[in-house]
Amino acid sequence: MNLTKPNYQAWLVEAADFPKNGAFKEKVEFLLRYAILAPSAHNTQPWAFLVRESGVKVYIDKKRRLSHSDPEQRQTYESLGACIENLVIAAEHFGFSAAVEYALANIEEDSDKKLVANVNLAPSAGSRRQHDDLFDAITKRHSAKLEYVSDKIPESLLSELKTFWYAKDKIGRLKDLNDVL
Ligand SMILES: Cc1cc2nc3c(=O)[nH]c(=O)nc-3n(C[C@H](O)[C@H](O)[C@H](O)COP(=O)(O)O)c2cc1C
């Protein structure tokens, strides 16, 4: 990837530049630099944010929806989900607790945007960095638009994937089951 092009400079975010002595808003805006590196359908980046005292409101930016290829907005919501996940991973990395509160239908919608979630952020005394192994991946991850490789998926990765469980609105690893039971 040629990171010297202006549109790639978003990827040059450095964790060391986190404004640890800055105001809450400044810190949250820094976290959003990680949120916007999420994958999105056709690279539409269909998100918009409003930083508040308690965290961030995350919206669908209606101008960026794909009304023909994604009429039911499934891909838009998946893109927003990836963005929110990046935000949570970054928030926990920099010492916040992050609680995602999904918006109910028809709440806060106008012609430009639609509320998807409130991500409530608060400084966290304990180190709850359960996703920290993923933090480094945020700035390294990208989609490979190449032909599929014919290599077999390593057995170790297949077994790891089998340890994930999925239930209603949660996804986790088998060893974390006790957290939700
Ligand atoms: C919901 C969703 C659907 C996607 N569908 C495709 C797809 O069908 N084919 C493809 O090559 N990439 C697909 N992508 C990958 C996007 O094109 C890619 O995330 C976007 O161009 C940004 O590039 P990046 O992931 O390298 O940051 C999809 C991504 C998302 C989030």
The ligand as a Gaussian input file, in Angstrom:
#p B3LYP/6-31G(d) Opt

LIG

0 1
 C      -20.280000      -5.755000       4.486000
 C      -19.090000      -5.828000       3.565000
 C      -19.208000      -6.465000       2.348000
 C      -18.098000      -6.559000       1.495000
 N      -18.225000      -7.223000       0.294000
 C      -17.140000      -7.379000      -0.490000
 C      -17.236000      -8.152000      -1.698000
 O      -18.291000      -8.698000      -2.035000
 N      -16.129000      -8.295000      -2.451000
 C      -14.934000      -7.714000      -2.089000
 O      -13.951000      -7.870000      -2.823000
 N      -14.823000      -6.972000      -0.963000
 C      -15.890000      -6.814000      -0.156000
 N      -15.775000      -6.083000       1.013000
 C      -14.507000      -5.452000       1.345000
 C      -14.538000      -3.941000       1.027000
 O      -14.508000      -3.721000      -0.359000
 C      -13.350000      -3.269000       1.711000
 O      -13.525000      -3.391000       3.098000
 C      -13.259000      -1.802000       1.354000
 O      -12.948000      -1.632000      -0.002000
 C      -12.188000      -1.094000       2.168000
 O      -10.936000      -1.702000       1.978000
 P      -10.141000      -2.295000       3.214000
 O      -10.937000      -3.429000       3.808000
 O       -8.840000      -2.760000       2.599000
 O       -9.946000      -1.185000       4.206000
 C      -16.865000      -5.991000       1.866000
 C      -16.769000      -5.343000       3.096000
 C      -17.863000      -5.265000       3.955000
 C      -17.727000      -4.581000       5.279000

